[in-house]
Amino acid sequence: MVHKLADQRGRWTVVYFYPEDDTSGCTMEACQFRDIDETMAVEGADVWGISPDGADSHRRFREKYGLPFTLLSDEDHAVATAYGAWTLKQNYGREYMGIQRSSFLVDPDGVVAHAWPKVKADGHAADVLEKLTAAKADRAAHPAAG
């Protein structure tokens, strides 16, 4: 199934990029998003996690940790590249291309309301929820001129 942000018009969407299913940091981040998923839904927001892993890996990851939100496969890195999340990384002196953990809060008009270009997994979901609440309040206080 193909998911498009254009189909999300009218809803807030959190798009978060993570390197790999079922690794320590990615599991921590996913479980923290899981734990606030009901609150996000009440706030009118959907969470989309994106990694290079395939659909089978995502299914196992969702089932193992009870993840209620959408996990999307970006095996060719096209979406991550478009968002600037596919970057040159270094580990133990070795350079390689990989996912830079990053997130984007997209408003109901399809505009990025907030971007987190470099994310630490622990506590990030709570920060996203805080920014969502603030962005919604700001939007309500300053409606666009029609």
Backbone torsions as a table, in degrees:
resi	resn	phi	psi	omega
1	MET	NA	133.4	179.0
2	VAL	-94.2	132.0	176.9
3	HIS	-109.4	133.1	179.9
4	LYS	-126.9	137.2	177.3
5	LEU	-60.7	-30.4	178.9
6	ALA	-58.5	-30.1	178.9
7	ASP	-76.9	-8.5	-178.7
8	GLN	-94.0	2.5	-178.2
9	ARG	-52.2	135.1	-177.4
10	GLY	95.1	-8.8	179.1
11	ARG	-128.8	150.8	171.3
12	TRP	-78.7	145.9	179.0
13	THR	-137.2	130.9	172.8
14	VAL	-99.3	120.6	176.5
15	VAL	-109.6	113.7	179.5
16	TYR	-122.7	133.7	179.7
17	PHE	-100.0	134.8	178.8
18	TYR	-139.8	151.3	-172.5
19	PRO	-68.3	-44.3	-169.9
20	GLU	-161.1	137.0	176.4
21	ASP	-60.2	144.5	169.2
22	ASP	60.3	32.7	169.8
23	THR	-108.0	163.4	-169.9
24	SER	-57.7	-54.1	-178.6
25	GLY	-65.7	-40.9	-178.7
26	CYS	-68.7	-36.1	177.2
27	THR	-67.5	-43.2	178.2
28	MET	-58.2	-49.2	-178.7
29	GLU	-62.6	-47.0	-179.0
30	ALA	-62.1	-42.2	-179.3
31	CYS	-68.0	-33.0	176.4
32	GLN	-70.1	-37.0	172.9
33	PHE	-65.8	-38.9	177.0
34	ARG	-57.8	-43.8	-174.2
35	ASP	-68.8	-20.0	177.7
36	ILE	-110.8	10.0	-175.1
37	ASP	-58.9	-42.5	-179.9
38	GLU	-63.3	-40.4	177.6
39	THR	-64.9	-41.2	177.7
40	MET	-60.5	-42.7	179.9
41	ALA	-63.3	-42.4	177.6
42	VAL	-61.4	-35.3	178.4
43	GLU	-77.2	-2.4	178.5
44	GLY	81.6	28.6	-177.6
45	ALA	-122.1	144.4	173.9
46	ASP	-109.9	149.3	177.9
47	VAL	-111.2	130.4	174.8
48	TRP	-122.3	117.0	173.7
49	GLY	-96.4	134.5	-176.7
50	ILE	-127.8	130.1	174.6
51	SER	-145.4	170.3	178.0
52	PRO	-74.2	-7.7	-178.4
53	ASP	-65.8	152.6	-179.3
54	GLY	-81.0	175.2	-176.3
55	ALA	-60.8	-40.0	180.0
56	ASP	-63.9	-42.0	177.6
57	SER	-62.6	-44.3	178.4
58	HIS	-61.3	-42.7	-179.9
59	ARG	-60.0	-47.0	179.2
60	ARG	-62.4	-42.8	179.9
61	PHE	-62.3	-46.9	178.2
62	ARG	-59.2	-47.7	-177.6
63	GLU	-65.9	-43.6	-177.2
64	LYS	-60.9	-38.5	-173.8
65	TYR	-112.1	5.8	178.7
66	GLY	61.8	43.1	-178.0
67	LEU	-80.1	118.6	-174.7
68	PRO	-88.3	-7.7	-175.0
69	PHE	-99.7	172.8	-175.2
70	THR	-77.0	131.1	170.5
71	LEU	-113.1	127.8	-176.6
72	LEU	-114.6	142.8	178.1
73	SER	-92.3	132.7	176.7
74	ASP	-129.3	62.5	-172.3
75	GLU	-64.6	-27.0	178.8
76	ASP	-96.2	3.1	176.2
77	HIS	66.1	14.6	-177.2
78	ALA	-63.9	-44.3	-178.8
79	VAL	-70.4	-44.9	178.4
80	ALA	-60.0	-39.5	178.0
81	THR	-63.4	-44.6	-179.5
82	ALA	-60.7	-34.0	-179.9
83	TYR	-90.7	-1.6	-178.7
84	GLY	77.6	16.7	-178.1
85	ALA	-92.9	-9.3	177.0
86	TRP	-97.3	104.2	-169.7
87	THR	-134.3	168.1	174.6
88	LEU	-76.2	126.0	-179.0
89	LYS	-120.1	163.0	177.0
90	GLN	-131.5	138.7	176.5
91	ASN	-148.7	121.0	-179.2
92	TYR	51.8	43.0	176.8
93	GLY	78.7	-2.2	-179.4
94	ARG	-98.9	135.4	176.9
95	GLU	-103.0	139.9	179.3
96	TYR	-159.1	161.8	176.3
97	MET	-88.8	139.5	179.9
98	GLY	-165.6	178.3	-179.8
99	ILE	-78.1	128.4	169.0
100	GLN	-89.6	118.0	179.9
101	ARG	-56.5	117.3	-176.8
102	SER	-155.2	160.1	-177.0
103	SER	-143.0	158.0	-179.4
104	PHE	-140.1	132.5	174.0
105	LEU	-100.5	115.9	-176.5
106	VAL	-106.0	127.6	-176.5
107	ASP	-79.9	173.7	-176.8
108	PRO	-62.7	-15.0	177.0
109	ASP	-91.8	-0.1	180.0
110	GLY	87.1	14.3	-179.0
111	VAL	-101.2	138.3	177.3
112	VAL	-69.5	114.6	-179.4
113	ALA	-86.5	-27.8	177.8
114	HIS	-157.6	143.2	178.1
115	ALA	-127.6	140.3	174.0
116	TRP	-118.2	95.8	-175.1
117	PRO	-71.6	-26.4	177.9
118	LYS	-137.1	119.2	-172.2
119	VAL	-116.8	139.9	165.5
120	LYS	-96.5	130.9	-172.2
121	ALA	-58.7	-46.7	-173.6
122	ASP	-71.0	121.7	177.8
123	GLY	89.2	-6.5	-176.0
124	HIS	-66.0	-41.7	-179.0
125	ALA	-59.1	-41.8	178.7
126	ALA	-63.8	-38.0	177.2
127	ASP	-64.4	-41.4	178.3
128	VAL	-61.3	-45.2	179.3
129	LEU	-61.5	-41.1	178.1
130	GLU	-61.9	-44.7	179.7
131	LYS	-67.3	-37.2	176.9
132	LEU	-60.6	-48.1	-179.8
133	THR	-59.9	-44.7	179.4
134	ALA	-65.3	-42.1	-179.4
135	ALA	-65.8	-39.6	177.9
136	LYS	-65.4	-41.5	178.9
137	ALA	-64.2	-42.7	179.2
138	ASP	-63.7	-41.8	-180.0
139	ARG	-64.5	-39.9	179.3
140	ALA	-68.0	-36.3	-179.2
141	ALA	-76.0	-26.2	-177.1
142	HIS	-130.4	66.1	-179.3
143	PRO	-62.4	145.4	-179.7
144	ALA	-63.5	141.0	177.8
145	ALA	-67.9	128.7	-175.9
146	GLY	-90.1	NA	NA
